[in-house]
Amino acid sequence: MVEHGSLWAALQERSMLCSVQASGDPGPTYIPPQAIAIGAAVIAVNAAVSVWLQLGLHWQLAIGAVR
């Protein structure tokens, strides 16, 4: 198992590599982990509401989130 400190260091190094781009370089865009976590939380809440209200949209949300 990977230690927490080394995993954090690897994520920081990866973020530095992705965020250092030349202005005209169409490389990958850096998305902070907090933004990904917020997006995942919104999707999870929507799926939970769909299940609770028996709307049947949770499968479509899951497929859309994966895509």
C-alpha positions as CSV (number, residue, x, y, z in Angstrom):
1,M,0.0,0.0,0.0
2,V,1.2,3.5,-0.8
3,E,1.9,5.8,2.1
4,H,-0.2,8.9,2.4
5,G,2.8,11.3,2.2
6,S,4.2,9.7,-0.9
7,L,0.9,9.6,-2.6
8,W,0.4,13.3,-1.9
9,A,3.9,14.1,-3.2
10,A,3.1,12.1,-6.4
11,L,-0.1,14.1,-6.9
12,Q,1.6,17.4,-6.3
13,E,4.4,16.5,-8.8
14,R,1.7,15.5,-11.4
15,S,-0.2,18.7,-10.8
16,M,3.0,20.7,-11.4
17,L,3.7,18.8,-14.6
18,C,0.2,19.4,-15.9
19,S,0.0,23.1,-14.9
20,V,3.3,24.1,-16.4
21,Q,2.3,24.6,-20.0
22,A,3.4,27.0,-22.7
23,S,0.7,29.5,-23.6
24,G,0.2,28.0,-27.1
25,D,0.6,24.4,-26.1
26,P,-2.8,22.5,-26.3
27,G,-1.7,20.1,-23.5
28,P,-3.8,18.7,-20.7
29,T,-5.7,21.1,-18.5
30,Y,-5.1,21.0,-14.8
31,I,-8.2,20.4,-12.7
32,P,-7.7,20.7,-9.0
33,P,-8.6,17.7,-6.8
34,Q,-11.1,19.8,-4.9
35,A,-13.0,20.6,-8.1
36,I,-13.2,16.9,-9.0
37,A,-14.4,16.1,-5.4
38,I,-17.1,18.8,-5.7
39,G,-18.3,17.4,-9.0
40,A,-18.4,13.9,-7.7
41,A,-20.4,15.0,-4.7
42,V,-22.9,16.8,-6.8
43,I,-23.4,13.7,-9.0
44,A,-23.7,11.5,-5.8
45,V,-26.4,13.8,-4.3
46,N,-28.3,13.8,-7.6
47,A,-28.2,10.0,-7.8
48,A,-29.3,9.7,-4.1
49,V,-32.3,12.0,-4.8
50,S,-33.2,10.0,-7.9
51,V,-33.2,6.8,-5.9
52,W,-35.1,8.4,-3.0
53,L,-37.8,9.8,-5.2
54,Q,-37.8,6.6,-7.4
55,L,-37.2,8.6,-10.6
56,G,-35.0,6.0,-12.2
57,L,-32.4,8.5,-13.3
58,H,-29.5,7.2,-11.2
59,W,-28.4,4.7,-14.0
60,Q,-28.3,7.5,-16.5
61,L,-26.3,9.7,-14.1
62,A,-23.9,6.9,-13.5
63,I,-23.3,6.3,-17.2
64,G,-23.0,10.0,-17.9
65,A,-20.5,10.5,-15.1
66,V,-18.3,7.7,-16.5
67,R,-18.4,9.2,-20.0
